[in-house]
Amino acid sequence: MKSKLYLECCFGISGDMFVASLLDLGADEGAMADVLNSLPINGFHTKISRVKKAGLDVCDFAVILDEVHENHDHDMEYLHGEEKDIHKEQDKKHLNHLKSNIHVHRSLPEILDIIEKTSMTEHARQIAGKIFLILAKAESKAHGVELEQVHFHEVGAVDSIVDIVAAAVCIDNLGVKEVIVPVLYEGTGFIRCQHGTLPVPVPAVSNIVAEHGLKLHITENMGEFVTPTGAAIVAAIQTSDQLPKEFVIKKIGIGAGKRNYERPSMLRALLIEEDTIEADIIYKLESNIDDCSPQALGFVMERLFENGAKDVYYIPVFMKKNRPAYQLNVLCKEEEIANLEQIIFEETTTIGIRRQRMERSVLKREIKKYFTSLGEVKIKICKISNMTRYYPEYESVVDLCKKHKIPFQEVYQLIGKEIAKNEINLLQEG
């Protein structure tokens, strides 16, 4: 059974939080380190450790920059402090770094070239490129310039490149194909960046959320919980915003953030598996009949199905005095018992019905309409473990047989071949 990744972003999401949560889930540290060592940039090293957040033992992934590349991204006084002399001095130092190290302002083509030179897998490279493209489009819209003209510090900075490359490597390493992110929780207030003091969510985050239809919940807590990198990662890898109604948790990873807000800065990532087997209760109504005509038995079966019976079938039996007879069996839900028993008494000669309460396990299933080379057909879809089974509905097959004057087995087999070759197209849910 394939696991799905569920990101619980009630405390926000950033690049380092995401990487740390996946490392905590079991992503290969060595594989990530090899790729980061192949980056054609310098001025950083990484550290993986265990820290305490809200009393919980969580994983921390830190990108440690040298003085030249420091960007105050985790400096709470710089990000949210008031305009005092000490903060003005920090601004001056930050500006001096930017002026003396203009190379940190990288364009999208330059960043994609950096990614191309790493040792990451092709799939991981595609994920990283997609994240950067999403960020570049968001910045392009925010600043009103063409995509090719975007030169932005936040994404060009070394720590952002490392975070995104590490994120792509980790998600690829875990082999997860489905990622569920129901909602992003964001704070309020203002935050300082290279472009000045901006409202939360910052323009890049707002643009990403709008462009990719991400669900956003604004809390009453002050602070920036969703960073542009975090939002871009979600936009790049999310496949659904809906959790299964029932699932089992296979593993949990928690990644720490660096900023200290009223809410603990951490991201919980869970590997989950949807339970494909349901357990419920069904009843069997049973009666032996030896003095009823075959025509009557055929008609009562029709009536029972029309009135909600799950299944109706007959079993040949021998009764007292060796009289051949039929055992009528009806499967139904508890709320259908009274009505179905009344039908059996009305339509047959029986004077008694046995009743059994039965537990059963059933595969989850859904009916969908598909278009085949012969026309529209309803197909029952059942999932078991890591397999999906497709069963063409009898009535649909019969309709196509009559329409094209083709034998039932030929139509059924043709539909099966098209399913196997993925040549059928979904029309709508049945």
N, C-alpha and C positions, 0 to 999 in steps of 0.2 A: 504494500500500500504506500503510495507516494505521499510524503509529508508536504504540508503547506506552511508558509511562513506568515505568522500573524504579528504585526507590529502594533503594540499598545502605546499610542503616543499621547497619553493623558498628561505627561509632563513635557511634551514637545519632542523635537527631534533635531539633531545636528549631525554633522559628518562623523565626529569622533564618538558620539553616543552610539550611532549606528554600527560603526566598526567594532566597538567594544562589545556590543550586545551579540554580534555574530561570532566574535572570538569566544565569548562565553558559551555560545551554543556548540562550539566545537570546530569552527573554521580553522584551518591549518595555519598556525603562526609562522612556521618555517616557509611555507609557500608564499605567504604575504611578504615576509622579510626579503625573500629572494627577488620579488618583483620590485619592491621599494629600493633595494640596493642597485637595481638596474636603471633607476630613474636618472636621466642625464641632467640633474640639478643638484645643488649642494646647499649647505646652510641649515641642515636639520638632522636630527636623529629621533628615533621613536622609542617609547618605553611602554611596556605592558605590565600592569600591576593590579593588585586587589586593593580596593578602598571601601570605606564605609559611607553609605548614603541612607539617611533616615534609619540608621541601625542595621541596614542590610549589607551583606558582603557582595560587592559588585565588581565587575571588571572595568578597568580604566585603560584607555588607549590614548597616549599623549604624543603629540608631535612637538618636539622641543626645538625651538629655533634659536639661532645665534643672534647676537645683538643687532646685526645688520638687517636681518629679515623679520624681526619682531614687529607685530602689527596690533598689539593691545587687544586682541580678540577676546581674551579672558580676563582682562583688567576691568573689574567692576566699577572702580572709581572713574576710569576713563569712559566706559560705556554709559554709565548712568549718573556720574557725579555732577555736582553743581559747578558753575563757572567760578572757580576760585583760582588763586595764583598757581597752586600746585597742578591743577588740571590744565591751566593754560601752558604751563611748562611742559606737561606731558604732550600737549598738542604740538608744541614747537619741536620736541624731540621726534615725535611721530612724523611730522612734516619733513624734517631734516633727513630722516631715514628714506622717505619716499623720493626726495629730490636726489639724494646721493645714490639711490639704487633703482633707477628708473626701469631697470630690466624686469622688476616684479610686475610691471604693467604689461601683461602678455595678451596677445590677441588669440582668438579661437584657433586659427590655423597653427599658431606657434604651440599652443597647448596640445592640439591633436598630434602634432609632430613629436612632441615629448612622449605622448602615450604610445605612438607607433614604435618608438625606440626601446620600449621596455620588453621584458621577457614574459609578459602575461599572455594567457591564452587568447585566442581570437574572440571567444565569447565574452570574456572579461573586458577586452579592449572595446568591444561594441557597447557594453554597458557603460563604461567610463566615458566614451565619446558621446553617448546619448545624454548622460547627466550634464556634461559640459555644454552641449548644444542647447539643452533646456535652459540652463543658466544664462547663456549668451543671448538667447531670444528674450528672456525676461529683462536683462540689462539693456538690450537694444530698445525695447519698448519703453523702459523707464526713462532713458536718456534721449530718446528721439533720434537715434542714429541708425544707419544701416548695420546689418549684422557683421559685415566684414570690417566695419570701422570701430567695433566695440573693443575698447582697451580698458579693462576694468580691474582694479586692484584686488577686490575681494576674491575673485576666482583665479586671478593670475598669481596670487600669493602662494608661497611654497606650501604652507600648511593645508590650504584648500586642495591643492594638487595631490598631496599625499593622502588626505582624507578620502578623496574621491577614487583614486587609484586603489587604495586599500579596501574601500567599500565594494568596488567592482570585483576585486580578486576574491573577497570573502563570500559574496553572494554566489559567485561562480563555483567556488570551492565546495560550498554546501550542496550544490546541485539542485537548488530549489527552483521550481518552475512557476509556482503560483504564490503570489504575495498579497495578503489581505491587509488593507489599512482602512478601517472604517471612518476615522476622523482625525484631524490634526487639532490639538489644543494649543491655542496661542494666548499670549498675555496682552497687556495694554501699556500705554505710556509712550515714552520716547527712548531712542537709543542713538548714540553718537557713532558715526562712521566717517569714512574719508570724505563723503559728500556733505557732511554737516550733521545736524540733529534731525532725525527722521521719525515719523510716527510708526508704532508697531501695530500690525505687521508692516515691515518695510516694503517699498514698492516691488522689489524683486520677488518676494514671497507672495504678495498679492497677485502679481502677474502670473506666476506659476500656478497658483491655486485656481485662478480664473481660466487660464488656458487649458488646463488638464482636468477640470471638473472635480478637484479635490474638495472634500467636505472640511469646513473650518469651523471650529467652535471657539469663540472669544471668551476667555475667563475674566474674572475681576482682578486677577493677580497682575501686579506690575512686572514688566520684564519682557524680553524677547525669548520665547520658548522655541519657536520654529525659525531656524536660520535658512538663508537661501539655499545653502548646500543641502540641508536636511529636506527641504521641500522638493528640491530637484531630484534627490535620490528616490523619494516616494513617487514622484511623477514618472520616473524612468522605469521603476520595477513593479509598481502596483498593477495587479490583474483584476482585483475585485475590492469593493468596499463592504461586502456582505459576508459575515461569518456564517458557517453552517449552523443549522439549528442545534445539532448535537455533534460533539467532537471529543476526542481524547487528546490530552496534552502529552507529547512524547518527551519534550525537553524544553527547558526555560533558560534564557540568557538575559542578563541585565547589564546594560552599559552605562557608565557614569558620564555625566557632563561636567564641565569645568566651572560654569557660572553658578553663583550662589544666590538663589532666589527663595522666596517664601515656600514655594513648592520645591521638593528635591529634584535636582536636575539628573534624570536618568530615564532610560528607554528600556522597556521590557519587550523582548522578542521571544515568541513561542513557536516551536515546531508542533503542528497539530495534524491529526488525521481524522477525517470525517468517518463516522461509523456508518457503514453501508448496510448493516443488518438491523432491522427493527424487531422488537418483541412485542407481541400483543396477545389478546385473548379472543378466541373464536369458539362458536358452539356448533355441535353437530346434532342434527335432528335425524332420527333413524327409525324406520318402520318396515316390518316384513309384510308383504302383500301377496296373497295367492289367489285372489278372486276378483281381479280387476283387469279390464281389457287393455291391450297394448295401446290402443288409441287414447284411452283415458290417461295412461301413464305418460304418453308423449305430450298430451296437452297440459298436464299438471307441471311438467318440467318447464314448459314455456312460461306458465304463470308465475312459477317460483322465481325464475330468472328476472322476469319483468318487475317483480316486487322486491328486488334487492338481494336475492340469494347470491353468495359468493361462488358457490359451485353446487351442482346437482348431478347425481349419478346413480346408476342402478347396478346391483351386484346379484347375479343368479345364485339362489340358495335352494336347499331342500328343507321343507318344513315337516311337521308331524305327518304321519302316514305317507311319508315319501312324496309329498306333493311338491312339484317344482313351483318356485315363486321368485319374487324379486325383493331385494332389500333396497328401499329408497333411502338415500343419504343426502342431506342438505347441510351445507356449511353457511353460517350466517353470523352476524353480529348480535349481541344480546338484545338490542332494541328492536330487532326485526323478528324475534322469535314468535311473539303472539300472532302477528299477521300471517307469517308463513305457516304456522301450525293450523290456523284457521283455514287456509287454502288447502292444505293436505287433507284435513277432515272433510272439506266440502267436495273435493275433486276425486278422492279415492275411497275405497271401502274399508280403510283401516279404522280400528277403534282404539288405537293406542300409539303414542309416539315416545320413543326413548330420547333423552336429552343428555348430552355430554359437554362439559366445559373443558376446553382444550387450550393449552398454551402453544404458541407457534413462533417460529422465527421466519421472517420474510425479508427478501432483499428490497431495498428502496428502489422505486421505479418511477418513471415519468413517461408520458406519451407526448411525442412531438410529431409534427407534420414535416415531411421532407418531399423534395421534388426529385424524381428519378427520370430516367430516359423514357419510361412508360407513362409517367404522370405522377400526380400527388399520391403519397402513401403515408399512413400513420404507422409509426414504429415505437414499440415499447423499449425503453432503455433501462437496463439494470446494471448496477455497479457492484462488483464483488472484489475485495482486496484491490489489486492494481489492474484489474481487468474491467472492461465494459462490454456488455453483451447487448445485441440488438435483435429484437424479435418483431418482424413485420406483422401487423394486426390482420387477422384472418379476413375481416370484411373488406379491408383495403385491397388485399391481394385478389379477392374474388371480383371486386369491381374492375380491377385492371384486366383480369382474365376475360370477363364478359366484353369489356371495351375493345380489347385487341384480339379476342378469339384465340388466346394462347393458353395451353394447359397450366394448371395451378403450379405444378412442380417447376416448370420452366420460369414462370414469373417469380416465384419465391427464390429460386436460385439466382436469378438475374439481380434481384434487389440485394441479396447477400453479397454478390460480387462487387456491386457498386459501393456498398457500405465499406467493404474491405479496401477498396481503392480510393475511398473518400471522394467519389464522383457525385454524391448526392448533396443537395443544398438545403439548408434549413429554411423553411417557409415561415413558420410561426410556432409558438408553443401550443400544444393541444390542450 
